[in-house]
């Protein structure tokens, strides 16, 4: 397709996307219905030329269409062609104001768009000289690709035609119905019309993909698309992926009683911002999931991701949240149900012979990220306020995903799994191909279940932020469960399962419905230890009283308990250490190390190492230098004594390497393993040592290390950027900050350069602190939000004067309220580091 290049250009550089408020979106949804798009896109070097036909019914005389592309060449409204002056007059702030008629309307627009400079929109990238184009329109970036009503509750049918180089493959939500050559160098792909979907779910993908074709047992088509360098890994994983998806289909279709609602199910393994994106028929999965070999942790993560995205075909795509404040309806459910699916799938042949991480323990770990964010005084409710579409990305965080799924799990415990699924099935059937709100779901729960006061529960867990602490207190020779709020001010409803360990090591389980601040547990003499929330069903912070803590510290390795209960005990102690500060960090470390015995189960050890790693990252460099070698030696001895733990330890041990002999040992392990069998995590940690801890290395071995790195450079372009940045001189750091201030720094490299120069082990780190502190306010004022979030998240100092950092963050909050969510996270992290470092004797 060839289009004229003349037209009105978009010169509004300061406003990146249409400023669509929630109120405007609600009004537009009332005005617009029966929307259909016919879209024609053609790749022409570094731009896309397009033509779109928009048909819809309208109940008002004027409507806004969102578009923040490069150029508008022509606009025709109900057969009336606009002049260039009319286009210029009506295209403002990335919205096109159009006079409509009441009833049926037809708008035809020709336009051009550039490829995105951020992680969202229509993204073009290269890997080893091969070109790939993907789309990521979530939450509201579809209008960066073509003119549209860019909000989730104006669902539409979309017909797509793509023109691209003939050696490329094109993938969209639907199957192609015709592929024909339209010139010597290009093919034209015509795709079937989609069912009604939200625009953030529309998918456009082109490039030099490698394709693997599959047909599922149901007869449904499932193709895998990978980048060329990942093709072998994709081939090796194909049978595994196919079987996982087939079992997932069977589980969800049986559970919901609703057949898979789309035409096909393709997976595209690519480089992009998220781990996965649930475009119906064209799901994006991060290329990093394709491995030649999976250990239990990687396999569990991979299956959970596949099952998560598959569940969205029902909960998110068939039924979609109305606005971004209800994103949790999509994501919390997908997280929760994917864990339930994994418990079922992992028991089926051939997966019952595979080594999976226990889904219940993995879920416990996952939930903790929500807890860690929810303890902040400035956390937000699950049902958060999203006043305009540009704030939609704020909802993609650990409150929505981790806390959302955790409280959903606790709700299911209260009303019962079967009853919950019965309600969900009615919800899906009632709102299929439409949109729903939190109230829509909770009205159904209220109607069908009286097991809980659902309106109170919704207010406590969904509409209020914060988390409660449940502890055991003594009162008149009795032990009482007491709950208090660590953040927020609500006393919430919990079903608290308690394990009482008696003096003769007999176990007794008690379930207590907590709906007030105190509840009787038992008499003081009735137990040796009381383990609160040992089934991980309640969303709260649970602690050990002094009696229980003393018993556990002395007898942990002797206790004949399930791995889930052992991990629950460890998690209670970790929360007392990391969150409450009632148990010192060094005591926690000194408890864990002797508990790492040769016959320890891998799941328990993994939990221990993961919590050590979290605490270790918050220590000062001096404290890390003290404890790192001790932890490394312990793990290395354990690796030598238990071959089954070898891969797990190798994936984690590099975090604690400081001593030059320890770093060299990692290098020797990598060399012995060979290229095909190396732990990628261990390799990454070795490269961290090589880049960030260079002055700790044995200079005699440095040449060998660098020769090894040279063999890896072609496959790790981002590591190369980071390595070069880690070696910056003071003058080069100054020049880079100058490029940031002048807004000339390359966006795609910012993350990796800042990771390299924000190096707490650098000999010139004090100078980095000085230049960062001096310029951060100016950078917040002059950079767009995408860039400043990188500068804050990747560049904010990891060590330094914490009081000064807190002062700077407070001043930034006052000056830049639009950044308060990120700034508050940094503030809470800084407070946490200060508290942990000061807890040492």
TAMO-V100879 format. One line per field, one symbol per residue. ss: DSSP state (h for helix, s for strand, l for the rest). burial: b if it has 24 or more other ideal C-beta (glycine too) atoms within 12 Angstrom, else e. A space follows every 50 residues. Layout:
ss: ???
burial: ???
This chain:
ss: lllllllsslllllllllllshhhhhhhhhhsssssssssssssllssss sssssssslllsssssllllsssssssllssllhhhhhhhssllsssssl llssssssssssssllllllsssssssllssssssslllllhhhlllsll lllllsssssssssslllsssslllssssssllllsssssslllllslhh hllssssllsssssslllllsssssslhhhhhhhhhhhhhhhhhhhhhhh hhhhhhlllllllllssssslllllssllllssssshhhllllllhhhhh hhhhhhhhhhhlllslllsssllhhhhhhhhhhhhhhhhhhhhhhlllll hhhlllllhhhhhhhhhhhhhhhhlllllllllllllshhhhhhhlllhh hhhhhhhhhhhhhhhlhhhhhhhhhhhhhhlllssslhhhhhhhhhhhll lllhhhhhhhhhlllllssssssssllssssssssllllllllsssssss slllllsssssssslllsssssshhhllssssllllllllsslllhhhhh hhhhhhhhllllhhhhhhhhhhhhhhhhhhllllhhhhhhhhhhhlllll lhhhhhhhhhhhhhhhhlllhhhhhhhhhhhhhhhhhhhhhlhhhhhhhh hhhhhhlllhhhhhhhhhhhhhhllllllhhhhhhhhhhhhhlhhhllhh hhhhhhhhhhhhhhhlhhhhhhhhhhlllhhhhhhhhhhhhlllllhhhh hhhhhhhlllllllhhhhhhhhhhhhhhhhhhllhhhhhhhhhhhlllll lhhhhhhhhhhhhhhlhhhhhhhhhhhhhhhhhhhhhhlll
burial: bebeeebbebeeeeebbbbbbbebbeebbebbbebbbbbbbbbbeebbbb bbbbbbebeeeebbbbbbbbbbbbbbbeeeebeeeebeebbebbbbbbeb eeeebbbbbbbbbbbbbbbbbbbbbebeebbbbbbbbbbbbbbbbbbbbb bbbbbbbbbbbbbbbeebbbbbbbbbeeeeeeeeebbbbbbebbbbbbbb bbbbbbbbbbbbebebeeebbbbbbbbbbbbebbeebbebbbbbbbbbbb bbbebbebebbbbbbbbbbbbbbbbbbbbbbbbbbbbbbbbeebbbbbbb bbbbbbbbbbbbbbbbbbbbbbbbbbbbbbbbbbbbbbbbbbbbbbeeee beebebbbbbbbbbbbbbbbbbbbbbebbbbbbbebebbbbbbbbbbbbb bbbbbbbbbbbbbbbeeeebbebbbbbbeebbbbbbbbebbbebbeebbe ebebeebbebbbbbbbbbbbbbbeeeeebbbbbbbbbbebbbbbbbbbbb beeeeeeeebbbebeeeebebbeeebbbbbbbbbbbbbbbbbbbbebbbe bbbeebeebebebbbbbbbbbbbbbbbbbbbbbebbebbebbbebbeeeb bbbbbbbbbbbbbbbbbbbbbebbeebbbbbbbbbbebbeeeeebbbbbb bbbbbbbbbbebbbbbbebbeeeeeeebbbbbbbbbbbbbbbbbebbeee beeebeebbeebeeebebbebbbebbbbeeeebeebbebbbebebebbbb bbbbbbbbbbbbebbebbbebbbebbbebbeebbbbbbbbbbbbbbbbbb ebeebbebbeebbeebeebbbbbbbbbbbbbbbbbbbebee
